[in-house]
Amino acid sequence: QAPYLNITDGAGASRKYDRFSRRDVELAGEGLASGKYTVVALFAGSRYLYLKAGDKLDGRVTVNASRPDPDKLRVFETKCTDRQAQTWLLEMAEGTFDPDFSQWKDITKKLEKETKK
């Protein structure tokens, strides 16, 4: 499956882009930081990065990322600054995204339970 970028704005309208440049990815990250967008997701095959903007209680970005392991697709979650989120978004677009998942929360089982409901 070809990579695609999905952006959701403050009104809840979602747009999917099958073609996008590095600059588009930068603008998506900036839009998330400025509050223009509430969610930015980048999908590349079995890997994805899902960024959800913070709120008044916690301004940090919530990040979900998949990691294809030999046995199954795992999903991890963490919170980070806008700047870190923008860096990871660009790394995902460039194919160099490889964070230290040992510092992240493994939410694979939680998502599997929610999917079964």
N, C-alpha and C positions, 0 to 999 in steps of 0.2 A: 504494500500500500504506500502510495506517495505521501510525503510529509504534508501536513496542513496546519494552519494556524487558526485558532478559534478565539474570538474576542467578544466579551459581553460588556455592554455599557451600563451606566447607572440606572437606566430605565428598564433594564432587563432584556433589551434587544441583543440577539446574538448573531454574529456574522462569521462565516467560515471562508477562509482564503486558501485555495489550492495552490496558487502561485504567490510567492512573496519573496522579498529581498531581505538582505541583512538589515537594511534601513527600516523596513517594515517591522522587523522583530524589535529593533531599538525603539521605534515609536510605540509599539505595543507595551514595552516595559516602562517607557516614560509615562504613557497613559495610565498604567496601573498605579505608578507612584503619585501621579497628580490627582487621582480620583476620577478621572474621565472613564476608566474601565474598572469593573469590579472583578472580572475574571479574564485571565489570559491563559490559554492552553496550547501547547505545541505537541503534536503527535508525529512520531517518526517510526513507523512500523509497530513493533511491540513495545517501544519506549515512548513514554510521554512525560511531560512536565505540566502540572496544573498549578497555577498561581491564583490565589484568592486574596484580594485586598483586605487589609486590616480594617478595623472599625474604631469607634471612639474609645472603647474599652481597651483595645490592644491594637496599636497601629502597625504591628508587624504583619508581614505577608505569610499566609499559610501556604505551604508548598507540599504537594503530593508528587512523587516521582516513581515510575515503575523501573524495576530491574529484572530483566529476564534471567533467571537462574536456570541451571540444567533441569531441575525437577518441576519448577513452576514459575509463573510470573509473580514477583513480589512487589508490594507497594509500600513505600515509606513516606513518612510525614515529618515535617519540621516547621519551625517558624523562623523568619529571617527579616533583615532590613530590605527596604526597597532596592537599594544598590546591589545587595547580594542576589536578589531575585532577578534583577536585570542581567547580571553577569551569568547566572545559570541559564537564563533564557537564551542568551547569545551562544553559550557553550553548547546547549542542546541543538540549536540551529546549525552549528558548525560541526556537530558530531564529536565534540570533545568533553561533553558533560560526564564527569566521573567523580562525584563527591564521596566523602567518607561516610558511607551509610551506617557505620557503627554508632555515629552520633545522632542518628535519626530514629524515630519510632517506627517499628514494623507494624503496619496496619492491615496486612494481608488477610489475617483471620477475621478481623472486624468487617472488612469489605465483603468477604465470602459469606458471612452470616447475613449481612444486609441484602446481598444479591439473592439469597435463598428465600427471603420473605415474600 
